Amino acid sequence: MDLPLKNTQRGLNLDAPRPSCGFETQSSAVLAPKGKILLLACFFPPENTSGAARPYRFYKYLGRLGYEVRVLTMSKQDPNCPPKGVLYVLDEPEKSEPRFLEGMARILFRHVVAKESLTWGFRAYASAEEFLAEGKDVSAILSTSSPEISHVTAGILKLRHGIRWIADFRDPLVGNPFRKRRGLASGILDRVLQSWVFHHADALIANTDATLDLWQKQHPKYARKMHLIWNGFDPEDTLEAAPLPKRNYKLLVHSGTIYGPRHPGVLLSSLHRLIRKGILPPERIVFQLVGAMEKEWTSDVAQAEELVRWGCLKYDERRVSTVEARRAVVGADALVLLDTHSESVALQLPAKIFDYVRLGRPILAITTRSSPVDRLLARSGIPYTALYSEDSADEIDRKVILFMDLPSEPVVASEWFWKEFSAVRQAGDLSALVCPQ
């Protein structure tokens, strides 16, 4: 299904009543049954995380294609309105001491997965065995990470039952700058686990071409198993920029959690320099950070405090709902996108990029040259400015001033964007891996 270039989406009605379940279940208007898929997804709606959105889109649109999708998740579901085929698996250890094999597994995987998610793995495995014991003819097991316990559980089911296994990586395991390291043993076990998954899985999914290239260099003998299915957006999730009120300043908004290498330091430093030099009047700009932040989100606290006093920087470090986050971005003059900003290779796409591009406002991206973010924005048709890691302070300041002069009128994204990143297209690509020709 190709989406037209014309923007026919309705505006986002933030005050409309929401379904009591919090999200849609699979549509009853589906094609003839194609088979059953067992989806292991630790995160799933109604949980409000980017990690829950991708497996939900797979669940929704594979259902539209005629698959019966059974989901095992650690995200708590509404018992009064259970979505079709979704089972909440409690992530809570038994009161009794773990059995010998469970105890050994905890020792082996303690550097790779959290204790709690390992507990979920045991329980999800038991639930899957019960499902299979009912005589369910499962066409494929689809596991998505992170956390990686979903792959471990799916791999053991594959070895026991011989069912086709598709491993989807929302984040790379080896070479991921955002993965929390816990010593040398963690790095070694990450490599061991990745090699085990790559060896036993029938198909491996990367969500960016940069990750796919990295895998092909790390494990060339498994290259034929590797496939690219980008992260993306649900075309039924309507989103449109709101009319802007009259104001004498430009409102820049970043929405989402700030953590690890993704931080706004380079932009804060530029704004501070430009204001100090008298080039940018402080009353002309407000940079608003919407969402939670890691404790050490800025390396220069004094600088951030001064920007706050000038009225140029606003934040409260609160975790916000999807509705509140969207309310902030649809009313912004321009949007700020934080990516990895260092000499290391940028592998991922922040999930919010798909909302930003659909809104059509100018985007200021802090990224690295030729990163997935840089290349997507270049083809999106949306006005954008990229601040690169190799840019000098003077070059960054020049780019920020030019960005401030960009008009805020929304622009419709390119036809390539609407086609390439639609969940409908991606479900079709995934279906081809479930039932390869």
C-alpha positions in Angstrom: 0.0 0.0 0.0 1.6 3.2 -1.1 0.7 6.4 0.8 0.0 9.4 -1.5 2.2 12.4 -1.4 -0.7 14.7 -0.6 -1.1 15.1 3.2 -4.7 13.9 3.8 -4.2 13.2 7.5 -6.7 14.8 9.9 -5.4 17.0 12.7 -4.6 15.5 16.0 -7.6 15.9 18.4 -5.8 15.8 21.7 -9.1 16.3 23.6 -11.0 13.4 22.0 -12.0 10.5 24.2 -9.6 7.6 24.0 -10.6 3.9 23.9 -10.9 2.3 27.3 -8.2 -0.2 26.5 -5.7 2.5 25.6 -4.9 1.1 22.2 -6.5 -0.8 19.3 -6.7 -4.6 19.2 -6.4 -6.5 15.9 -8.9 -5.6 13.3 -11.7 -8.1 12.6 -11.5 -7.1 8.9 -8.6 -9.4 7.9 -7.7 -11.7 5.1 -8.0 -15.5 5.1 -6.0 -17.0 7.9 -2.3 -17.4 7.0 -0.9 -18.9 10.2 0.0 -18.2 13.8 2.9 -16.1 15.1 4.2 -16.2 18.7 5.5 -12.7 19.4 7.8 -12.3 22.5 7.9 -8.6 23.3 8.8 -7.5 26.8 7.4 -4.0 26.1 3.9 -3.5 24.6 1.1 -1.0 24.9 -0.4 0.4 27.0 3.1 0.9 28.3 4.2 4.4 27.1 7.7 3.6 25.7 9.2 3.7 22.2 10.1 0.1 22.7 6.4 -0.9 22.9 5.4 0.8 19.6 7.3 -1.3 17.1 6.0 -4.7 18.3 2.5 -3.3 18.5 2.7 -2.2 14.9 3.8 -5.7 13.9 1.0 -7.2 15.9 -1.6 -4.9 14.4 -0.7 -5.1 10.7 0.3 -8.8 10.7 -3.2 -9.3 12.0 -4.6 -7.3 9.1 -2.6 -9.5 6.8 -4.4 -12.6 8.1 -2.0 -13.9 10.8 -3.1 -14.8 14.3 -0.6 -13.2 16.6 -0.1 -14.4 20.1 1.8 -11.9 22.2 3.7 -12.6 25.5 4.7 -9.4 27.3 5.8 -8.1 30.6 3.8 -4.9 30.1 0.7 -5.1 32.4 -2.6 -5.3 30.6 -6.1 -4.0 31.6 -7.9 -7.2 32.9 -11.2 -5.6 32.1 -10.4 -4.9 28.5 -7.8 -7.5 27.4 -6.6 -7.1 23.8 -7.0 -10.0 21.5 -4.2 -12.5 21.7 -2.1 -10.5 24.2 -1.0 -12.3 27.5 0.6 -10.4 30.4 3.4 -12.6 31.8 4.2 -11.5 35.4 7.9 -10.4 35.8 8.2 -11.3 39.5 10.3 -14.0 41.1 8.8 -16.9 42.9 9.0 -16.8 46.7 10.7 -20.1 46.8 14.4 -20.5 45.9 15.0 -21.0 42.2 15.6 -24.6 40.9 19.1 -25.7 40.0 18.9 -24.9 36.3 17.3 -21.5 37.0 20.0 -20.7 39.5 22.7 -21.6 37.0 21.0 -19.5 34.3 20.9 -16.5 36.7 24.7 -16.8 37.2 25.4 -17.2 33.5 23.3 -14.3 32.3 23.6 -11.8 35.2 26.0 -9.7 33.2 23.7 -9.7 30.1 20.2 -9.3 31.3 18.6 -7.9 34.4 17.5 -10.4 37.1 13.9 -9.3 36.7 13.8 -9.8 32.9 15.4 -13.2 33.4 12.6 -14.2 35.6 10.2 -13.1 32.9 12.0 -15.3 30.5 11.3 -18.4 32.6 7.7 -17.5 32.9 7.3 -16.6 29.2 8.9 -19.9 28.3 6.4 -21.8 30.4 3.4 -19.8 28.9 4.7 -20.5 25.4 5.0 -24.3 26.2 1.4 -24.2 27.4 0.3 -22.5 24.2 2.1 -25.0 22.0 0.8 -27.9 24.1 -2.7 -26.9 23.1 -1.8 -28.1 19.6 -1.3 -24.6 18.2 0.4 -24.8 14.8 2.8 -21.9 15.0 4.3 -20.7 11.8 7.0 -18.6 13.4 8.3 -17.2 16.7 9.2 -13.5 16.5 11.3 -12.1 19.3 12.1 -8.4 19.7 14.8 -6.8 21.9 15.8 -5.1 24.0 15.9 -6.6 26.6 17.6 -9.6 25.1 15.8 -12.2 27.2 13.1 -12.3 24.5 15.7 -13.8 22.1 17.1 -16.2 24.7 13.5 -17.5 25.3 12.7 -17.7 21.6 16.0 -19.5 20.9 15.3 -22.2 23.4 11.8 -22.7 22.0 13.3 -22.9 18.5 15.8 -25.6 19.7 13.1 -27.6 21.4 10.3 -27.4 18.8 12.1 -26.6 15.5 9.8 -23.6 14.9 11.0 -20.9 12.5 12.6 -18.1 14.6 12.9 -14.4 13.6 15.0 -12.2 15.9 14.2 -8.5 15.6 16.7 -6.1 17.2 15.4 -2.6 18.0 19.0 -1.9 19.3 22.2 -3.6 18.3 23.8 -5.8 21.0 27.5 -5.5 20.2 28.7 -2.0 19.3 25.7 -0.2 20.8 26.9 3.1 22.5 23.8 3.2 24.7 24.1 -0.3 26.2 25.1 -0.1 29.8 28.4 -1.9 30.3 29.2 -3.8 33.5 32.8 -4.7 33.1 34.8 -6.9 30.7 32.6 -10.0 31.3 29.6 -8.0 29.9 31.3 -7.3 26.6 32.4 -10.9 26.2 29.0 -12.3 27.0 27.3 -9.8 24.7 29.5 -11.3 21.9 28.7 -14.8 22.9 25.0 -14.2 23.0 24.9 -12.3 19.7 26.8 -15.2 18.0 24.4 -17.7 19.5 21.4 -15.8 18.3 22.9 -15.3 14.8 23.7 -19.0 14.6 20.3 -20.4 15.6 17.8 -17.8 14.3 16.4 -18.3 10.8 16.2 -14.6 10.1 17.8 -11.5 11.7 16.2 -8.0 11.5 18.1 -4.8 11.9 16.1 -1.5 12.0 18.7 0.7 10.3 21.0 0.1 7.4 24.0 1.2 9.5 23.3 -1.7 12.0 22.9 -4.1 9.0 26.3 -3.0 7.7 27.9 -3.5 11.1 26.4 -7.0 11.4 27.6 -8.0 7.9 31.2 -7.0 8.9 30.9 -8.7 12.3 29.3 -12.0 11.1 29.7 -12.3 7.3 28.8 -16.0 7.3 25.3 -15.1 8.5 24.8 -12.3 6.0 22.0 -14.2 4.1 19.9 -14.3 7.3 20.1 -10.5 7.8 17.3 -8.2 6.7 16.4 -4.6 7.1 13.1 -3.4 8.4 13.3 0.2 9.5 11.5 1.6 12.5 8.6 3.7 11.4 5.1 5.0 12.0 1.5 3.9 12.0 -0.3 5.6 9.1 -3.5 5.4 11.1 -1.9 7.4 13.9 -2.9 10.9 12.7 -0.5 13.7 13.4 -0.5 17.3 12.1 1.1 20.5 13.1 -1.2 22.9 14.9 -1.7 26.6 14.0 0.8 28.7 15.8 -0.2 31.5 18.2 1.3 35.0 17.7 4.5 35.3 19.8 7.6 37.4 19.5 10.0 34.4 20.0 10.7 31.1 18.3 9.8 28.0 20.3 12.2 25.1 19.8 11.0 21.8 21.4 12.7 18.5 22.1 10.3 15.8 23.3 11.5 12.6 24.9 13.9 11.2 27.5 17.5 12.6 27.5 20.1 10.0 28.2 23.5 8.8 27.4 25.2 10.2 24.3 22.0 11.9 23.2 22.1 15.2 25.0 21.6 18.9 24.0 25.0 20.2 25.2 26.2 21.4 21.8 23.1 23.5 21.2 23.0 24.9 24.8 26.7 26.0 24.4 25.9 27.7 21.1 22.9 29.6 22.5 25.0 30.7 25.4 27.8 32.0 23.2 25.4 33.8 20.8 23.6 35.5 23.6 26.8 36.5 25.4 28.1 38.0 22.2 24.9 39.9 21.7 24.2 38.2 18.4 21.0 36.4 19.5 18.7 38.4 21.8 17.6 36.1 24.7 13.9 37.2 24.3 14.0 35.8 20.7 14.2 32.1 21.6 12.8 29.5 24.0 14.2 26.0 24.0 11.9 23.7 25.8 12.9 20.2 26.9 9.8 18.0 27.4 10.4 14.7 29.3 12.6 12.9 31.8 16.4 13.4 31.9 19.3 11.4 33.3 20.7 13.0 36.4 23.9 14.2 34.5 22.0 15.4 31.4 24.3 18.4 31.0 28.1 18.7 31.6 27.8 22.4 32.3 25.2 23.0 35.0 26.1 26.7 35.4 25.6 27.3 31.7 22.1 25.7 31.8 21.2 27.7 34.9 22.1 30.9 33.3 20.0 30.1 30.2 17.1 29.4 32.5 17.5 32.8 34.2 17.6 34.5 30.8 14.3 32.7 30.0 15.8 30.8 27.0 15.7 27.3 28.5 12.7 25.6 30.1 12.5 22.0 31.5 11.1 20.2 34.6 12.6 16.7 34.1 9.1 15.1 34.3 8.1 11.9 32.5 5.1 12.9 30.4 2.3 11.0 28.7 2.2 10.6 24.9 -0.7 13.1 24.7 1.3 15.8 26.6 4.4 15.2 24.6 2.5 15.5 21.3 0.7 18.6 22.6 4.2 20.2 23.0 5.6 19.3 19.6 2.5 20.1 17.5 2.6 23.7 18.8 6.4 24.3 18.3 7.9 26.6 15.7 10.8 24.1 15.2 11.9 20.7 16.6 15.2 19.6 18.1 16.4 16.0 17.5 19.2 14.5 19.6 21.3 11.8 18.2 24.8 10.5 19.0 27.2 13.4 18.7 30.7 12.0 18.8 33.3 10.4 16.5 31.7 7.0 17.1 29.4 5.6 14.5 25.8 6.5 14.9 23.7 3.3 14.3 20.1 4.2 15.3 17.2 6.4 14.5 15.5 8.1 17.5 11.8 7.0 17.3 10.6 10.6 17.5 12.1 11.4 14.1 9.0 9.9 12.4 6.7 12.2 14.4 8.9 15.2 13.6 9.0 14.5 9.9 5.3 14.0 9.7 4.7 17.3 11.4 6.8 19.1 8.7 8.3 21.8 10.9 12.0 22.6 10.6 14.3 20.2 12.4 17.6 20.9 14.1 19.5 17.6 14.4 22.5 17.1 16.6 24.1 14.1 14.9 27.1 12.8 13.0 27.7 13.2 9.3 26.1 10.5 7.1 24.3 8.9 10.1 20.9 7.3 9.6 19.4 10.5 11.0 21.4 12.7 8.6 20.5 10.6 5.5 16.8 10.3 6.4 16.4 14.0 6.9 18.2 14.7 3.7 15.6 12.7 1.7 12.6 13.6 3.8 11.9 17.0 2.1 11.6 18.7 5.5 13.8 21.8 6.1 16.6 20.8 8.5 20.0 21.8 9.9 22.5 19.3 11.2 25.1 20.1 13.8 27.9 17.6 13.3 30.5 16.4 15.7 33.4 17.8 13.6 31.9 21.3 13.3 33.8 24.1 15.0 32.1 26.3 17.5 31.9 29.1 14.9 30.3 26.8 12.3 27.7 25.6 14.8 26.9 29.1 15.8 26.5 30.1 12.1 24.2 27.1 11.5 22.0 27.9 14.6 21.5 31.6 13.4 20.5 30.4 9.9 18.2 27.8 11.4 16.5 30.5 13.5 15.5 32.3 10.2 13.8 29.3 8.7 10.0 29.7 8.3 7.9 27.6 10.6 5.2 26.8 8.0 4.9 23.0 7.9 6.0 21.1 4.8 4.7 17.8 3.5 7.3 15.1 3.6 8.5 13.3 0.5 6.7 10.4 -1.1 9.8 8.3 -0.3 9.3 8.9 3.4 5.6 7.9 3.4 6.3 4.7 1.5 9.5 3.6 3.1 8.6 3.9 6.8 4.9 3.0 6.8 4.0 0.1 9.2 1.9 -1.3 6.4 4.9 -1.7 4.2 7.0 -3.1 7.1 4.4 -5.7 8.0 4.5 -6.9 4.4 8.3 -7.2 4.6 8.0 -9.2 7.9 5.3 -11.4 6.4 7.8 -12.5 3.7 10.2 -13.6 6.4 7.5 -15.6 8.3 6.6 -17.5 5.1 9.6 -17.3 2.8 9.2 -18.4 -0.8 
